[in-house]
Amino acid sequence: MKSQITIRPAGGTWVVRAGGAVLAESKDAVELVEGERAPVVYFPRADVAMAFLDEAEQVTTCPFKGEAKYYSIVTKSTTLENAAWSYEAPKDAVAEIKDYLAFYASDLVAVERV
């Protein structure tokens, strides 16, 4: 099975909101497209309010990107388990996403271009 991965600048300003707070805001986000899947926006760690994130126990492995470490978002009213992930040591083909995080968009987490 072969995966075609494309990484490019996301363009514009992107934000992540959850629990009434802005968790990330960046003009340097990148968009990763893997095969036919929907694009995923990755935020530079420096542009993420890491104080809202707790390292989770979940770890997954992608044959094309490597091992993903997960984070839970902690808001005033709830904890959103495994809501963000990062490839701390990605494979060479996707080295551009090292030190970047992505977030699962949901009813409680907004990932949007502003």
Residue pairs with C-beta under 8 A, 6 or more apart in sequence:
1 63
3 34
3 35
3 63
3 64
4 34
4 35
5 32
5 33
5 34
5 35
5 64
5 65
5 93
5 94
6 32
6 33
7 30
7 31
7 32
7 33
7 94
7 96
7 97
8 30
8 31
8 33
9 28
9 29
9 30
9 31
10 29
10 30
10 31
10 41
10 113
11 113
12 27
12 113
12 114
13 25
13 26
13 27
13 113
13 114
14 24
14 25
14 26
14 27
14 29
14 41
14 43
14 111
14 112
14 113
14 114
15 22
15 24
15 25
15 26
15 110
15 111
15 112
15 114
16 22
16 23
16 24
16 25
16 43
16 48
16 103
16 109
16 110
16 111
17 23
17 109
17 110
17 112
18 52
18 73
18 75
18 80
18 83
18 108
18 109
18 110
19 73
19 75
19 76
19 77
19 78
19 108
20 75
20 76
21 49
21 52
21 75
22 49
23 48
23 49
23 52
23 53
23 73
23 103
24 43
24 47
24 48
24 49
24 101
24 103
25 47
26 43
26 44
26 47
28 44
28 47
29 41
29 42
29 43
29 44
29 47
30 41
30 42
30 96
30 97
30 100
31 39
31 40
31 41
31 42
32 39
32 40
32 41
32 42
32 94
32 97
32 102
33 39
33 40
34 40
34 64
40 102
41 102
41 111
42 97
42 100
42 101
42 102
43 100
43 101
43 102
43 103
44 99
44 100
45 86
45 99
45 100
45 101
46 99
48 101
52 73
52 74
52 75
53 71
53 72
53 73
53 74
53 84
53 101
54 71
54 72
54 74
54 79
55 69
55 70
55 71
56 69
56 70
56 71
56 72
56 81
56 82
57 70
58 70
58 82
59 67
59 68
59 69
59 70
60 67
60 68
60 70
60 85
61 67
61 68
62 68
64 91
64 93
64 94
65 87
65 90
65 91
65 94
65 97
66 87
66 89
66 90
66 91
66 94
67 87
67 88
67 89
68 85
68 86
68 87
69 85
69 86
69 87
69 88
70 82
70 84
70 85
71 82
71 83
71 84
71 85
71 86
71 101
72 79
72 80
72 81
72 82
72 83
72 84
73 79
73 80
73 83
73 84
73 103
73 109
74 80
78 108
80 106
80 108
80 109
82 104
83 103
83 104
83 106
83 109
84 101
84 102
84 103
84 104
85 101
85 102
86 99
86 100
86 101
86 102
87 94
87 97
87 98
87 100
88 98
89 98
90 97
90 98
103 109
103 111
105 111
